[in-house]
Amino acid sequence: DVIFQLLIFFMLSSTFIYPSVNMDLPKGEVGEGAQSDQQVVISVDNEGDLFLNKSKVTLETLSIRLKEELVKVSDKSVYFRADKKMPYEDFFKIMQISTKSGAAHFHLIHEPER
């Protein structure tokens, strides 16, 4: 009986280690985080155009430009915002480029729920 209960306990608790991620990210509660005047923001609009701090870039030039911007900030964080219908493959490429360019943290920006 004890082994059965331990088995049930570990089966239930292991499902909470990797919770499912809601991929419809544009809405959510606004948390209180450290806000800085200097932020590195990568944006992708609904047409798939890529921007780094309001300057249009391409996937090929993102790494070089991102390294230049990360030198200017102390926390090495990248904030990412995109249209909710953005392909996951594109998101993954941008996240990889950010990590390889020296970003220590990758934050997702979303619209607050109303």
C-alpha atoms as a printed R data frame, in Angstrom:
    type eleno elety resid chain resno      x      y       z
1   ATOM     1    CA   ASP     A     1  0.000  0.000   0.000
2   ATOM     2    CA   VAL     A     2  2.778  2.425   0.861
3   ATOM     3    CA   ILE     A     3  4.582  1.812  -2.422
4   ATOM     4    CA   PHE     A     4  1.340  2.347  -4.323
5   ATOM     5    CA   GLN     A     5  0.748  5.644  -2.526
6   ATOM     6    CA   LEU     A     6  4.321  6.773  -3.234
7   ATOM     7    CA   LEU     A     7  3.858  5.861  -6.881
8   ATOM     8    CA   ILE     A     8  0.661  7.931  -7.066
9   ATOM     9    CA   PHE     A     9  2.351 10.835  -5.259
10  ATOM    10    CA   PHE     A    10  5.311 10.928  -7.651
11  ATOM    11    CA   MET     A    11  3.099 10.556 -10.708
12  ATOM    12    CA   LEU     A    12  0.965 13.512  -9.646
13  ATOM    13    CA   SER     A    13  3.832 15.721  -8.506
14  ATOM    14    CA   SER     A    14  5.893 15.103 -11.643
15  ATOM    15    CA   THR     A    15  3.130 16.583 -13.824
16  ATOM    16    CA   PHE     A    16  3.616 19.925 -12.072
17  ATOM    17    CA   ILE     A    17  7.357 20.076 -12.710
18  ATOM    18    CA   TYR     A    18  6.801 20.864 -16.414
19  ATOM    19    CA   PRO     A    19  3.457 22.639 -16.533
20  ATOM    20    CA   SER     A    20  1.827 23.226 -19.876
21  ATOM    21    CA   VAL     A    21  2.517 26.628 -21.348
22  ATOM    22    CA   ASN     A    22 -0.348 28.731 -22.644
23  ATOM    23    CA   MET     A    23  0.937 29.826 -26.032
24  ATOM    24    CA   ASP     A    24 -1.763 32.493 -26.511
25  ATOM    25    CA   LEU     A    25  0.522 35.075 -24.888
26  ATOM    26    CA   PRO     A    26 -0.937 38.452 -25.757
27  ATOM    27    CA   LYS     A    27 -3.096 38.629 -22.617
28  ATOM    28    CA   GLY     A    28 -2.201 38.044 -18.984
29  ATOM    29    CA   GLU     A    29 -1.944 39.642 -15.607
30  ATOM    30    CA   VAL     A    30  0.623 42.367 -15.304
31  ATOM    31    CA   GLY     A    31  3.300 41.443 -12.817
32  ATOM    32    CA   GLU     A    32  5.505 43.844 -10.975
33  ATOM    33    CA   GLY     A    33  9.055 43.578 -12.258
34  ATOM    34    CA   ALA     A    34 12.075 45.751 -12.377
35  ATOM    35    CA   GLN     A    35 11.597 48.376 -15.027
36  ATOM    36    CA   SER     A    36 14.594 50.002 -16.592
37  ATOM    37    CA   ASP     A    37 14.945 52.961 -18.893
38  ATOM    38    CA   GLN     A    38 17.416 50.972 -20.981
39  ATOM    39    CA   GLN     A    39 15.776 47.831 -22.351
40  ATOM    40    CA   VAL     A    40 16.579 45.672 -25.329
41  ATOM    41    CA   VAL     A    41 13.269 44.879 -27.026
42  ATOM    42    CA   ILE     A    42 12.820 42.569 -29.992
43  ATOM    43    CA   SER     A    43  9.443 42.910 -31.718
44  ATOM    44    CA   VAL     A    44  7.768 41.017 -34.539
45  ATOM    45    CA   ASP     A    45  4.671 42.585 -36.096
46  ATOM    46    CA   ASN     A    46  1.733 40.802 -37.707
47  ATOM    47    CA   GLU     A    47  3.448 40.962 -41.107
48  ATOM    48    CA   GLY     A    48  6.546 39.195 -39.780
49  ATOM    49    CA   ASP     A    49  8.805 42.254 -39.782
50  ATOM    50    CA   LEU     A    50 11.517 42.121 -37.124
51  ATOM    51    CA   PHE     A    51 12.503 45.136 -34.999
52  ATOM    52    CA   LEU     A    52 15.209 45.732 -32.427
53  ATOM    53    CA   ASN     A    53 14.344 48.729 -30.246
54  ATOM    54    CA   LYS     A    54 12.138 50.224 -32.998
55  ATOM    55    CA   SER     A    55 14.805 49.751 -35.703
56  ATOM    56    CA   LYS     A    56 13.938 47.295 -38.442
57  ATOM    57    CA   VAL     A    57 16.417 44.394 -38.695
58  ATOM    58    CA   THR     A    58 16.620 40.997 -40.378
59  ATOM    59    CA   LEU     A    59 17.373 37.613 -38.849
60  ATOM    60    CA   GLU     A    60 20.819 37.821 -40.453
61  ATOM    61    CA   THR     A    61 21.692 41.194 -38.872
62  ATOM    62    CA   LEU     A    62 19.938 40.602 -35.536
63  ATOM    63    CA   SER     A    63 22.931 38.952 -33.864
64  ATOM    64    CA   ILE     A    64 25.351 41.788 -34.620
65  ATOM    65    CA   ARG     A    65 22.887 44.519 -33.654
66  ATOM    66    CA   LEU     A    66 21.832 42.642 -30.514
67  ATOM    67    CA   LYS     A    67 25.424 42.326 -29.307
68  ATOM    68    CA   GLU     A    68 25.828 46.089 -29.755
69  ATOM    69    CA   GLU     A    69 22.668 46.782 -27.723
70  ATOM    70    CA   LEU     A    70 23.451 44.280 -24.947
71  ATOM    71    CA   VAL     A    71 26.752 46.052 -24.261
72  ATOM    72    CA   LYS     A    72 24.746 49.149 -23.310
73  ATOM    73    CA   VAL     A    73 22.594 47.468 -20.617
74  ATOM    74    CA   SER     A    74 23.685 46.041 -17.298
75  ATOM    75    CA   ASP     A    75 21.210 43.176 -16.837
76  ATOM    76    CA   LYS     A    76 21.700 41.554 -20.289
77  ATOM    77    CA   SER     A    77 17.958 40.931 -20.603
78  ATOM    78    CA   VAL     A    78 16.067 40.747 -23.872
79  ATOM    79    CA   TYR     A    79 12.350 41.539 -23.911
80  ATOM    80    CA   PHE     A    80 10.373 39.889 -26.686
81  ATOM    81    CA   ARG     A    81  6.986 40.884 -28.046
82  ATOM    82    CA   ALA     A    82  5.248 39.474 -31.075
83  ATOM    83    CA   ASP     A    83  1.929 38.950 -32.740
84  ATOM    84    CA   LYS     A    84  0.156 35.971 -31.201
85  ATOM    85    CA   LYS     A    85  0.028 34.183 -34.555
86  ATOM    86    CA   MET     A    86  3.794 34.227 -35.013
87  ATOM    87    CA   PRO     A    87  5.178 30.813 -36.035
88  ATOM    88    CA   TYR     A    88  6.913 28.970 -33.212
89  ATOM    89    CA   GLU     A    89  9.905 28.225 -35.452
90  ATOM    90    CA   ASP     A    90 10.567 31.958 -35.882
91  ATOM    91    CA   PHE     A    91 10.237 32.520 -32.131
92  ATOM    92    CA   PHE     A    92 12.727 29.734 -31.480
93  ATOM    93    CA   LYS     A    93 15.244 31.172 -33.978
94  ATOM    94    CA   ILE     A    94 15.044 34.592 -32.342
95  ATOM    95    CA   MET     A    95 15.461 33.093 -28.883
96  ATOM    96    CA   GLN     A    96 18.537 31.148 -30.049
97  ATOM    97    CA   ILE     A    97 20.078 34.230 -31.643
98  ATOM    98    CA   SER     A    98 19.467 36.175 -28.419
99  ATOM    99    CA   THR     A    99 21.144 33.539 -26.275
100 ATOM   100    CA   LYS     A   100 24.133 33.227 -28.603
101 ATOM   101    CA   SER     A   101 24.475 37.011 -28.669
102 ATOM   102    CA   GLY     A   102 24.930 37.170 -24.912
103 ATOM   103    CA   ALA     A   103 21.433 37.606 -23.491
104 ATOM   104    CA   ALA     A   104 21.258 36.240 -19.977
105 ATOM   105    CA   HIS     A   105 17.461 36.457 -19.721
106 ATOM   106    CA   PHE     A   106 14.677 36.267 -22.301
107 ATOM   107    CA   HIS     A   107 11.369 37.835 -21.203
108 ATOM   108    CA   LEU     A   108  8.024 37.627 -22.990
109 ATOM   109    CA   ILE     A   109  5.883 40.754 -23.169
110 ATOM   110    CA   HIS     A   110  2.112 40.445 -23.373
111 ATOM   111    CA   GLU     A   111 -0.945 42.648 -23.214
112 ATOM   112    CA   PRO     A   112 -2.712 42.855 -19.833
113 ATOM   113    CA   GLU     A   113 -6.036 41.049 -19.514
114 ATOM   114    CA   ARG     A   114 -9.059 43.276 -19.487
